[in-house]
Amino acid sequence: MAARLIKGTEVAQAIREELKKEVEELKARHKVEPGLVTILVGEDPASVSYVTAKQRTSKELGFHSIQDNQQPDITEGALLALIAKYNKDPKIHGILVQLPLPKHIDETKVLYAVDPKKDVDAFHPVNVGKLLIGEPDFLPCTPHGIWQLLIRSGTQIEGSEVVVVGRSNIVGKPIAAILMQKMPHANATVTVCHTKTRDMAFHTKRADILIVAAGRPKAITADMVKEGAVVIDVGVNRIGKTPEGKAILAGDVDFEEVQKKASAITPVPGGVGPMTITMLMLNTVKAAKLAAGVA
Protein backbone atom coordinates (compact mmCIF):
# COMPACT_ATOMS: atom_id res chain seq x y z
CA MET A 1 0.00 0.00 0.00
CA ALA A 2 1.34 3.45 -0.91
CA ALA A 3 2.36 5.78 1.88
CA ARG A 4 0.03 8.49 3.14
CA LEU A 5 1.03 11.89 1.77
CA ILE A 6 1.90 14.63 4.27
CA LYS A 7 0.84 17.67 2.26
CA GLY A 8 2.61 20.85 3.28
CA THR A 9 0.31 22.98 1.15
CA GLU A 10 -2.69 21.98 3.27
CA VAL A 11 -0.91 22.30 6.63
CA ALA A 12 0.58 25.67 5.64
CA GLN A 13 -2.84 26.98 4.63
CA ALA A 14 -4.34 25.90 7.96
CA ILE A 15 -1.58 27.71 9.88
CA ARG A 16 -2.03 30.83 7.75
CA GLU A 17 -5.73 30.90 8.62
CA GLU A 18 -4.76 30.73 12.30
CA LEU A 19 -2.25 33.55 11.81
CA LYS A 20 -4.85 35.74 10.07
CA LYS A 21 -7.04 35.54 13.17
CA GLU A 22 -4.07 36.31 15.43
CA VAL A 23 -3.18 39.37 13.36
CA GLU A 24 -6.79 40.61 13.43
CA GLU A 25 -6.84 40.21 17.21
CA LEU A 26 -3.49 41.98 17.62
CA LYS A 27 -4.79 44.93 15.63
CA ALA A 28 -8.18 45.08 17.35
CA ARG A 29 -7.13 44.50 20.96
CA HIS A 30 -3.58 45.82 21.10
CA LYS A 31 -3.30 48.20 18.10
CA VAL A 32 -0.27 46.21 16.91
CA GLU A 33 0.33 45.56 13.21
CA PRO A 34 3.10 43.00 12.55
CA GLY A 35 5.80 44.62 10.42
CA LEU A 36 8.18 42.73 8.11
CA VAL A 37 10.92 44.19 5.94
CA THR A 38 12.59 42.09 3.26
CA ILE A 39 15.93 43.41 2.00
CA LEU A 40 16.84 42.27 -1.50
CA VAL A 41 20.28 43.09 -2.91
CA GLY A 42 20.51 42.74 -6.69
CA GLU A 43 18.16 40.95 -9.07
CA ASP A 44 18.94 37.24 -8.77
CA PRO A 45 15.83 35.60 -10.35
CA ALA A 46 15.40 32.97 -7.62
CA SER A 47 15.80 35.59 -4.88
CA VAL A 48 13.30 37.92 -6.58
CA SER A 49 10.81 35.04 -6.76
CA TYR A 50 11.28 34.14 -3.07
CA VAL A 51 10.99 37.74 -1.91
CA THR A 52 7.86 38.32 -4.01
CA ALA A 53 6.23 35.24 -2.45
CA LYS A 54 7.13 36.40 1.06
CA GLN A 55 5.78 39.87 0.44
CA ARG A 56 2.56 38.54 -1.07
CA THR A 57 1.95 36.22 1.88
CA SER A 58 2.68 38.90 4.48
CA LYS A 59 0.20 41.27 2.84
CA GLU A 60 -2.45 38.53 2.65
CA LEU A 61 -2.07 38.07 6.40
CA GLY A 62 -2.49 41.79 7.07
CA PHE A 63 1.11 42.74 7.87
CA HIS A 64 2.79 46.10 7.43
CA SER A 65 5.14 44.88 4.72
CA ILE A 66 8.16 46.55 3.09
CA GLN A 67 10.31 45.26 0.24
CA ASP A 68 13.57 47.21 0.26
CA ASN A 69 15.41 46.62 -3.02
CA GLN A 70 19.09 47.60 -3.16
CA GLN A 71 21.54 47.74 -6.05
CA PRO A 72 24.09 44.90 -6.29
CA ASP A 73 26.95 47.37 -5.80
CA ILE A 74 25.73 48.58 -2.40
CA THR A 75 28.64 48.69 0.04
CA GLU A 76 28.75 46.46 3.08
CA GLY A 77 28.74 49.55 5.28
CA ALA A 78 25.63 50.94 3.62
CA LEU A 79 23.82 47.62 4.02
CA LEU A 80 24.78 47.45 7.71
CA ALA A 81 23.52 51.02 8.18
CA LEU A 82 20.21 50.05 6.54
CA ILE A 83 19.82 47.12 8.94
CA ALA A 84 20.64 49.41 11.89
CA LYS A 85 17.84 51.73 10.74
CA TYR A 86 15.29 48.91 10.71
CA ASN A 87 16.57 47.61 14.06
CA LYS A 88 15.47 50.95 15.56
CA ASP A 89 12.15 51.17 13.71
CA PRO A 90 9.31 50.29 16.15
CA LYS A 91 6.96 49.50 13.25
CA ILE A 92 9.27 46.72 12.02
CA HIS A 93 9.20 43.47 14.00
CA GLY A 94 10.94 41.19 11.52
CA ILE A 95 13.99 41.80 9.33
CA LEU A 96 14.78 39.37 6.53
CA VAL A 97 17.94 39.73 4.43
CA GLN A 98 17.52 37.60 1.32
CA LEU A 99 20.52 35.39 0.57
CA PRO A 100 22.79 35.03 -1.31
CA LEU A 101 24.45 38.44 -1.11
CA PRO A 102 27.07 39.75 -3.58
CA LYS A 103 30.58 38.41 -3.00
CA HIS A 104 31.95 41.73 -1.72
CA ILE A 105 29.60 41.58 1.29
CA ASP A 106 30.26 39.38 4.33
CA GLU A 107 26.98 37.47 4.80
CA THR A 108 27.83 36.45 8.34
CA LYS A 109 28.50 40.04 9.41
CA VAL A 110 25.22 41.15 7.86
CA LEU A 111 23.12 38.40 9.46
CA TYR A 112 24.70 39.01 12.85
CA ALA A 113 23.86 42.73 12.56
CA VAL A 114 20.12 41.99 12.72
CA ASP A 115 18.66 42.55 16.20
CA PRO A 116 18.03 39.03 17.60
CA LYS A 117 14.53 40.16 18.60
CA LYS A 118 13.81 40.90 14.93
CA ASP A 119 15.70 37.90 13.52
CA VAL A 120 12.69 36.05 12.14
CA ASP A 121 14.94 33.69 10.14
CA ALA A 122 16.46 32.64 13.52
CA PHE A 123 20.01 32.62 12.13
CA HIS A 124 21.56 34.93 14.75
CA PRO A 125 23.88 33.15 17.25
CA VAL A 126 21.68 34.37 20.11
CA ASN A 127 18.66 32.58 18.65
CA VAL A 128 20.70 29.49 17.76
CA GLY A 129 21.97 29.35 21.34
CA LYS A 130 18.50 29.80 22.82
CA LEU A 131 17.27 26.91 20.69
CA LEU A 132 20.06 24.65 21.93
CA ILE A 133 19.29 25.34 25.60
CA GLY A 134 15.58 24.81 25.00
CA GLU A 135 14.43 28.42 25.42
CA PRO A 136 13.86 29.66 21.85
CA ASP A 137 12.05 32.85 20.92
CA PHE A 138 12.11 31.87 17.23
CA LEU A 139 12.75 28.58 15.47
CA PRO A 140 14.46 28.46 12.04
CA CYS A 141 11.75 28.42 9.40
CA THR A 142 12.35 25.18 7.50
CA PRO A 143 13.06 23.04 10.60
CA HIS A 144 10.01 24.54 12.31
CA GLY A 145 7.97 23.68 9.23
CA ILE A 146 9.21 20.09 9.36
CA TRP A 147 8.31 19.87 13.05
CA GLN A 148 4.81 21.20 12.42
CA LEU A 149 4.29 18.66 9.62
CA LEU A 150 5.22 15.86 12.01
CA ILE A 151 2.99 17.20 14.80
CA ARG A 152 -0.04 17.95 12.64
CA SER A 153 0.17 14.63 10.79
CA GLY A 154 -0.08 12.83 14.14
CA THR A 155 3.42 11.34 13.97
CA GLN A 156 4.72 9.87 17.23
CA ILE A 157 7.92 11.80 17.98
CA GLU A 158 8.58 11.09 21.65
CA GLY A 159 10.78 8.02 22.05
CA SER A 160 11.17 7.59 18.29
CA GLU A 161 14.43 6.97 16.46
CA VAL A 162 14.96 9.98 14.21
CA VAL A 163 17.69 10.05 11.58
CA VAL A 164 18.57 13.36 9.93
CA VAL A 165 20.58 13.19 6.71
CA GLY A 166 22.45 16.49 6.36
CA ARG A 167 24.11 18.78 8.89
CA SER A 168 23.57 22.27 7.50
CA ASN A 169 23.04 25.24 9.80
CA ILE A 170 19.74 25.90 8.02
CA VAL A 171 18.09 22.47 8.29
CA GLY A 172 20.07 19.52 9.66
CA LYS A 173 21.51 20.91 12.88
CA PRO A 174 18.43 22.86 14.01
CA ILE A 175 15.88 20.10 13.32
CA ALA A 176 18.06 17.70 15.32
CA ALA A 177 18.19 20.24 18.15
CA ILE A 178 14.41 20.72 18.11
CA LEU A 179 13.51 17.03 18.15
CA MET A 180 15.91 16.11 20.95
CA GLN A 181 14.60 18.80 23.32
CA LYS A 182 12.92 17.89 26.59
CA MET A 183 9.51 19.31 25.68
CA PRO A 184 6.15 18.25 24.20
CA HIS A 185 6.27 16.80 20.66
CA ALA A 186 10.01 16.18 20.97
CA ASN A 187 12.07 13.85 23.23
CA ALA A 188 13.29 11.82 20.25
CA THR A 189 16.56 9.91 19.95
CA VAL A 190 18.32 11.71 17.11
CA THR A 191 21.16 10.60 14.84
CA VAL A 192 22.69 13.03 12.32
CA CYS A 193 24.31 11.58 9.18
CA HIS A 194 26.49 13.47 6.71
CA THR A 195 29.02 13.06 3.90
CA LYS A 196 31.57 11.44 6.22
CA THR A 197 29.13 8.89 7.69
CA ARG A 198 30.64 5.47 6.98
CA ASP A 199 27.51 3.37 6.51
CA MET A 200 24.56 5.63 5.78
CA ALA A 201 22.08 2.80 5.23
CA PHE A 202 22.89 1.26 8.63
CA HIS A 203 21.55 4.40 10.26
CA THR A 204 18.68 5.26 7.92
CA LYS A 205 17.21 1.75 8.16
CA ARG A 206 16.81 2.23 11.93
CA ALA A 207 14.78 5.41 11.57
CA ASP A 208 11.16 5.62 12.64
CA ILE A 209 11.32 9.16 11.25
CA LEU A 210 13.76 9.89 8.41
CA ILE A 211 14.45 13.54 7.55
CA VAL A 212 16.49 14.02 4.40
CA ALA A 213 18.26 17.28 3.52
CA ALA A 214 21.18 15.95 1.49
CA GLY A 215 20.99 18.29 -1.51
CA ARG A 216 21.19 15.43 -4.01
CA PRO A 217 18.34 13.78 -5.97
CA LYS A 218 17.51 10.19 -4.99
CA ALA A 219 20.18 10.15 -2.28
CA ILE A 220 17.86 7.87 -0.29
CA THR A 221 16.57 4.72 -2.00
CA ALA A 222 13.96 2.22 -0.82
CA ASP A 223 16.54 -0.29 0.46
CA MET A 224 17.75 2.39 2.91
CA VAL A 225 14.33 2.89 4.52
CA LYS A 226 12.66 0.98 7.34
CA GLU A 227 9.24 -0.52 6.62
CA GLY A 228 6.59 1.87 7.95
CA ALA A 229 8.92 4.84 8.47
CA VAL A 230 7.75 8.44 8.20
CA VAL A 231 9.88 10.18 5.57
CA ILE A 232 10.33 13.95 5.34
CA ASP A 233 12.02 14.98 2.09
CA VAL A 234 13.49 18.49 2.36
CA GLY A 235 15.34 18.47 -0.96
CA VAL A 236 14.37 20.48 -4.02
CA ASN A 237 16.46 19.58 -7.07
CA ARG A 238 15.91 20.74 -10.64
CA ILE A 239 16.46 17.62 -12.74
CA GLY A 240 15.26 18.85 -16.11
CA LYS A 241 12.59 20.78 -17.98
CA THR A 242 9.24 19.95 -19.51
CA PRO A 243 8.73 20.56 -23.26
CA GLU A 244 7.10 23.85 -22.19
CA GLY A 245 10.28 24.88 -20.38
CA LYS A 246 8.96 24.39 -16.84
CA ALA A 247 11.43 23.02 -14.29
CA ILE A 248 11.03 19.38 -13.24
CA LEU A 249 11.62 19.09 -9.50
CA ALA A 250 12.70 16.08 -7.46
CA GLY A 251 13.51 15.61 -3.80
CA ASP A 252 16.43 13.89 -2.13
CA VAL A 253 14.39 10.68 -1.78
CA ASP A 254 13.47 8.20 -4.52
CA PHE A 255 9.80 9.04 -4.05
CA GLU A 256 8.23 6.41 -6.33
CA GLU A 257 9.99 3.51 -4.62
CA VAL A 258 10.18 4.80 -1.05
CA GLN A 259 6.46 5.59 -0.88
CA LYS A 260 5.79 1.85 -1.32
CA LYS A 261 7.67 1.18 1.92
CA ALA A 262 7.02 4.22 4.12
CA SER A 263 3.86 4.77 6.16
CA ALA A 264 3.88 8.50 5.34
CA ILE A 265 5.99 10.74 3.11
CA THR A 266 6.16 14.37 1.98
CA PRO A 267 5.94 15.02 -1.77
CA VAL A 268 8.24 17.33 -3.74
CA PRO A 269 6.95 19.87 -4.57
CA GLY A 270 4.14 20.49 -2.07
CA GLY A 271 5.72 19.04 1.05
CA VAL A 272 8.19 20.98 3.17
CA GLY A 273 8.51 23.93 0.77
CA PRO A 274 5.17 25.67 1.49
CA MET A 275 5.88 25.50 5.22
CA THR A 276 9.02 27.65 5.17
CA ILE A 277 7.37 30.97 4.28
CA THR A 278 4.48 30.21 6.63
CA MET A 279 6.89 29.73 9.55
CA LEU A 280 8.54 33.04 8.66
CA MET A 281 5.13 34.68 9.03
CA LEU A 282 4.55 32.89 12.34
CA ASN A 283 7.89 34.17 13.64
CA THR A 284 7.00 37.72 12.60
CA VAL A 285 3.69 37.57 14.46
CA LYS A 286 5.50 36.24 17.52
CA ALA A 287 8.10 39.03 17.26
CA ALA A 288 5.29 41.61 17.18
CA LYS A 289 3.70 40.04 20.26
CA LEU A 290 7.01 39.97 22.13
CA ALA A 291 7.65 43.62 21.26
CA ALA A 292 4.18 44.57 22.52
CA GLY A 293 4.47 42.43 25.65
CA VAL A 294 1.45 40.31 24.75
CA ALA A 295 3.14 37.00 23.82
DRENRO-780651 format. One record per residue (C-alpha): x negated, y negated, z; residue in one letter. Coordinates in steps of 0.25 Angstrom, whole numbers. Layout:
BEGIN
<<X, Y, Z>, A>
...
% end
This chain:
BEGIN
<<0, 0, 0>, M>
<<-5, -14, -4>, A>
<<-9, -23, 8>, A>
<<0, -34, 13>, R>
<<-4, -48, 7>, L>
<<-8, -59, 17>, I>
<<-3, -71, 9>, K>
<<-10, -83, 13>, G>
<<-1, -92, 5>, T>
<<11, -88, 13>, E>
<<4, -89, 27>, V>
<<-2, -103, 23>, A>
<<11, -108, 19>, Q>
<<17, -104, 32>, A>
<<6, -111, 40>, I>
<<8, -123, 31>, R>
<<23, -124, 34>, E>
<<19, -123, 49>, E>
<<9, -134, 47>, L>
<<19, -143, 40>, K>
<<28, -142, 53>, K>
<<16, -145, 62>, E>
<<13, -157, 53>, V>
<<27, -162, 54>, E>
<<27, -161, 69>, E>
<<14, -168, 70>, L>
<<19, -180, 63>, K>
<<33, -180, 69>, A>
<<29, -178, 84>, R>
<<14, -183, 84>, H>
<<13, -193, 72>, K>
<<1, -185, 68>, V>
<<-1, -182, 53>, E>
<<-12, -172, 50>, P>
<<-23, -178, 42>, G>
<<-33, -171, 32>, L>
<<-44, -177, 24>, V>
<<-50, -168, 13>, T>
<<-64, -174, 8>, I>
<<-67, -169, -6>, L>
<<-81, -172, -12>, V>
<<-82, -171, -27>, G>
<<-73, -164, -36>, E>
<<-76, -149, -35>, D>
<<-63, -142, -41>, P>
<<-62, -132, -30>, A>
<<-63, -142, -20>, S>
<<-53, -152, -26>, V>
<<-43, -140, -27>, S>
<<-45, -137, -12>, Y>
<<-44, -151, -8>, V>
<<-31, -153, -16>, T>
<<-25, -141, -10>, A>
<<-29, -146, 4>, K>
<<-23, -159, 2>, Q>
<<-10, -154, -4>, R>
<<-8, -145, 8>, T>
<<-11, -156, 18>, S>
<<-1, -165, 11>, K>
<<10, -154, 11>, E>
<<8, -152, 26>, L>
<<10, -167, 28>, G>
<<-4, -171, 31>, F>
<<-11, -184, 30>, H>
<<-21, -180, 19>, S>
<<-33, -186, 12>, I>
<<-41, -181, 1>, Q>
<<-54, -189, 1>, D>
<<-62, -186, -12>, N>
<<-76, -190, -13>, Q>
<<-86, -191, -24>, Q>
<<-96, -180, -25>, P>
<<-108, -189, -23>, D>
<<-103, -194, -10>, I>
<<-115, -195, 0>, T>
<<-115, -186, 12>, E>
<<-115, -198, 21>, G>
<<-103, -204, 14>, A>
<<-95, -190, 16>, L>
<<-99, -190, 31>, L>
<<-94, -204, 33>, A>
<<-81, -200, 26>, L>
<<-79, -188, 36>, I>
<<-83, -198, 48>, A>
<<-71, -207, 43>, K>
<<-61, -196, 43>, Y>
<<-66, -190, 56>, N>
<<-62, -204, 62>, K>
<<-49, -205, 55>, D>
<<-37, -201, 65>, P>
<<-28, -198, 53>, K>
<<-37, -187, 48>, I>
<<-37, -174, 56>, H>
<<-44, -165, 46>, G>
<<-56, -167, 37>, I>
<<-59, -157, 26>, L>
<<-72, -159, 18>, V>
<<-70, -150, 5>, Q>
<<-82, -142, 2>, L>
<<-91, -140, -5>, P>
<<-98, -154, -4>, L>
<<-108, -159, -14>, P>
<<-122, -154, -12>, K>
<<-128, -167, -7>, H>
<<-118, -166, 5>, I>
<<-121, -158, 17>, D>
<<-108, -150, 19>, E>
<<-111, -146, 33>, T>
<<-114, -160, 38>, K>
<<-101, -165, 31>, V>
<<-92, -154, 38>, L>
<<-99, -156, 51>, Y>
<<-95, -171, 50>, A>
<<-80, -168, 51>, V>
<<-75, -170, 65>, D>
<<-72, -156, 70>, P>
<<-58, -161, 74>, K>
<<-55, -164, 60>, K>
<<-63, -152, 54>, D>
<<-51, -144, 49>, V>
<<-60, -135, 41>, D>
<<-66, -131, 54>, A>
<<-80, -130, 49>, F>
<<-86, -140, 59>, H>
<<-96, -133, 69>, P>
<<-87, -137, 80>, V>
<<-75, -130, 75>, N>
<<-83, -118, 71>, V>
<<-88, -117, 85>, G>
<<-74, -119, 91>, K>
<<-69, -108, 83>, L>
<<-80, -99, 88>, L>
<<-77, -101, 102>, I>
<<-62, -99, 100>, G>
<<-58, -114, 102>, E>
<<-55, -119, 87>, P>
<<-48, -131, 84>, D>
<<-48, -127, 69>, F>
<<-51, -114, 62>, L>
<<-58, -114, 48>, P>
<<-47, -114, 38>, C>
<<-49, -101, 30>, T>
<<-52, -92, 42>, P>
<<-40, -98, 49>, H>
<<-32, -95, 37>, G>
<<-37, -80, 37>, I>
<<-33, -79, 52>, W>
<<-19, -85, 50>, Q>
<<-17, -75, 38>, L>
<<-21, -63, 48>, L>
<<-12, -69, 59>, I>
<<0, -72, 51>, R>
<<-1, -59, 43>, S>
<<0, -51, 57>, G>
<<-14, -45, 56>, T>
<<-19, -39, 69>, Q>
<<-32, -47, 72>, I>
<<-34, -44, 87>, E>
<<-43, -32, 88>, G>
<<-45, -30, 73>, S>
<<-58, -28, 66>, E>
<<-60, -40, 57>, V>
<<-71, -40, 46>, V>
<<-74, -53, 40>, V>
<<-82, -53, 27>, V>
<<-90, -66, 25>, G>
<<-96, -75, 36>, R>
<<-94, -89, 30>, S>
<<-92, -101, 39>, N>
<<-79, -104, 32>, I>
<<-72, -90, 33>, V>
<<-80, -78, 39>, G>
<<-86, -84, 52>, K>
<<-74, -91, 56>, P>
<<-64, -80, 53>, I>
<<-72, -71, 61>, A>
<<-73, -81, 73>, A>
<<-58, -83, 72>, I>
<<-54, -68, 73>, L>
<<-64, -64, 84>, M>
<<-58, -75, 93>, Q>
<<-52, -72, 106>, K>
<<-38, -77, 103>, M>
<<-25, -73, 97>, P>
<<-25, -67, 83>, H>
<<-40, -65, 84>, A>
<<-48, -55, 93>, N>
<<-53, -47, 81>, A>
<<-66, -40, 80>, T>
<<-73, -47, 68>, V>
<<-85, -42, 59>, T>
<<-91, -52, 49>, V>
<<-97, -46, 37>, C>
<<-106, -54, 27>, H>
<<-116, -52, 16>, T>
<<-126, -46, 25>, K>
<<-117, -36, 31>, T>
<<-123, -22, 28>, R>
<<-110, -13, 26>, D>
<<-98, -23, 23>, M>
<<-88, -11, 21>, A>
<<-92, -5, 35>, F>
<<-86, -18, 41>, H>
<<-75, -21, 32>, T>
<<-69, -7, 33>, K>
<<-67, -9, 48>, R>
<<-59, -22, 46>, A>
<<-45, -22, 51>, D>
<<-45, -37, 45>, I>
<<-55, -40, 34>, L>
<<-58, -54, 30>, I>
<<-66, -56, 18>, V>
<<-73, -69, 14>, A>
<<-85, -64, 6>, A>
<<-84, -73, -6>, G>
<<-85, -62, -16>, R>
<<-73, -55, -24>, P>
<<-70, -41, -20>, K>
<<-81, -41, -9>, A>
<<-71, -31, -1>, I>
<<-66, -19, -8>, T>
<<-56, -9, -3>, A>
<<-66, 1, 2>, D>
<<-71, -10, 12>, M>
<<-57, -12, 18>, V>
<<-51, -4, 29>, K>
<<-37, 2, 26>, E>
<<-26, -7, 32>, G>
<<-36, -19, 34>, A>
<<-31, -34, 33>, V>
<<-40, -41, 22>, V>
<<-41, -56, 21>, I>
<<-48, -60, 8>, D>
<<-54, -74, 9>, V>
<<-61, -74, -4>, G>
<<-57, -82, -16>, V>
<<-66, -78, -28>, N>
<<-64, -83, -43>, R>
<<-66, -70, -51>, I>
<<-61, -75, -64>, G>
<<-50, -83, -72>, K>
<<-37, -80, -78>, T>
<<-35, -82, -93>, P>
<<-28, -95, -89>, E>
<<-41, -100, -82>, G>
<<-36, -98, -67>, K>
<<-46, -92, -57>, A>
<<-44, -78, -53>, I>
<<-46, -76, -38>, L>
<<-51, -64, -30>, A>
<<-54, -62, -15>, G>
<<-66, -56, -9>, D>
<<-58, -43, -7>, V>
<<-54, -33, -18>, D>
<<-39, -36, -16>, F>
<<-33, -26, -25>, E>
<<-40, -14, -18>, E>
<<-41, -19, -4>, V>
<<-26, -22, -4>, Q>
<<-23, -7, -5>, K>
<<-31, -5, 8>, K>
<<-28, -17, 16>, A>
<<-15, -19, 25>, S>
<<-16, -34, 21>, A>
<<-24, -43, 12>, I>
<<-25, -57, 8>, T>
<<-24, -60, -7>, P>
<<-33, -69, -15>, V>
<<-28, -79, -18>, P>
<<-17, -82, -8>, G>
<<-23, -76, 4>, G>
<<-33, -84, 13>, V>
<<-34, -96, 3>, G>
<<-21, -103, 6>, P>
<<-24, -102, 21>, M>
<<-36, -111, 21>, T>
<<-29, -124, 17>, I>
<<-18, -121, 27>, T>
<<-28, -119, 38>, M>
<<-34, -132, 35>, L>
<<-21, -139, 36>, M>
<<-18, -132, 49>, L>
<<-32, -137, 55>, N>
<<-28, -151, 50>, T>
<<-15, -150, 58>, V>
<<-22, -145, 70>, K>
<<-32, -156, 69>, A>
<<-21, -166, 69>, A>
<<-15, -160, 81>, K>
<<-28, -160, 89>, L>
<<-31, -174, 85>, A>
<<-17, -178, 90>, A>
<<-18, -170, 103>, G>
<<-6, -161, 99>, V>
<<-13, -148, 95>, A>
% end
